[in-house]
Amino acid sequence: MPVVIIGWGVYDKLTEKEKKEFALVANYETAFFYECYEYEYAKGNINYEWSDLCFKSQEELLEFFGYEIIEDLNADAVYAKRLETDAEEDLENLMQLSEDGNQVKVIRAQ
């Protein structure tokens, strides 16, 4: 079953009822990325590329929020919910709420 991920910019525009359908998945801060890279480099992993369950790379995360550099992250939150297979209209409505970046993404649940 697919999962829709939305950023805080979309989440803040939802009604209280709609917000209850989503769960907070993660908060992203610049310091977190510095710590990840410092830890991996200290272990000798100089080819480390950050990723998590929601984003395949740091660049994908930045594009999602509409940022150009990692220093722009400041406790940016990501929310998620499972979608029914026929949820095209729901996705279109969420995409219209996205002003910065493209704060709507669909992934396959693992």
C-alpha positions in Angstrom: 0.0 0.0 0.0 1.5 3.4 -0.9 2.3 6.0 1.7 2.0 9.8 1.1 4.6 12.0 2.7 4.0 15.7 3.2 6.1 18.5 4.5 5.1 20.9 7.3 4.1 23.6 4.7 1.3 21.4 3.5 0.5 19.9 6.9 -0.1 23.4 8.4 -2.8 24.1 5.7 -4.8 21.0 6.5 -8.0 21.1 8.6 -7.7 19.6 12.1 -9.6 16.6 10.9 -7.2 16.0 8.0 -4.2 16.5 10.3 -5.4 13.6 12.5 -4.9 11.3 9.5 -1.2 12.0 9.4 1.6 10.9 11.7 4.8 12.8 12.4 7.6 10.8 10.8 10.7 13.0 11.3 12.2 16.4 12.0 15.2 17.5 10.0 17.8 20.0 11.3 21.1 21.1 9.8 23.0 20.0 12.9 21.8 16.5 12.4 23.4 16.3 9.0 26.7 17.7 10.3 26.7 15.0 13.0 26.0 12.2 10.6 28.8 13.2 8.2 31.3 13.8 11.1 30.5 10.4 12.6 30.8 8.5 9.2 34.0 10.4 8.3 35.5 9.6 11.8 34.8 5.9 11.0 36.7 6.3 7.7 33.6 6.2 5.5 34.6 9.2 3.3 32.1 8.1 0.6 29.1 8.4 3.0 25.8 9.5 1.4 23.0 10.3 3.8 19.5 8.7 3.2 16.6 7.5 5.3 13.2 5.8 4.8 11.6 8.9 3.3 14.5 10.3 1.1 17.2 8.7 -1.0 19.6 11.6 -0.6 20.2 14.9 1.0 19.5 16.6 -2.4 16.1 14.9 -2.6 15.3 16.2 0.9 16.3 19.8 0.0 14.3 19.7 -3.2 11.3 18.4 -1.3 11.4 21.5 1.0 12.4 23.9 -1.8 15.8 24.7 -0.2 19.2 25.1 -2.0 21.6 24.5 0.9 21.5 22.2 4.0 21.8 25.2 6.3 18.2 26.2 5.4 16.8 23.3 7.3 15.4 24.3 10.7 13.3 21.6 12.3 11.4 20.9 9.1 8.9 18.2 9.8 7.6 15.4 7.6 4.3 13.7 8.1 2.9 10.5 6.5 -0.2 8.4 6.0 -1.2 5.3 4.1 -3.2 5.8 1.0 -6.0 3.7 -0.5 -5.1 2.5 -4.0 -7.5 5.0 -5.6 -6.4 8.3 -4.0 -5.6 10.4 -7.1 -8.0 13.2 -6.0 -6.4 13.3 -2.5 -3.0 13.7 -4.0 -4.1 16.5 -6.3 -5.6 18.4 -3.4 -2.4 18.0 -1.3 -0.2 19.1 -4.2 -2.2 22.3 -4.5 -1.3 23.2 -0.9 2.5 22.9 -1.6 4.0 26.3 -2.2 7.7 25.7 -1.4 9.4 22.9 -3.2 7.2 19.9 -3.8 6.2 18.9 -0.3 4.2 15.9 -1.4 5.7 12.5 -2.2 4.4 9.0 -2.6 6.5 6.0 -1.7 5.8 2.3 -1.5 5.5 1.0 2.1 8.2 -1.5 2.9 
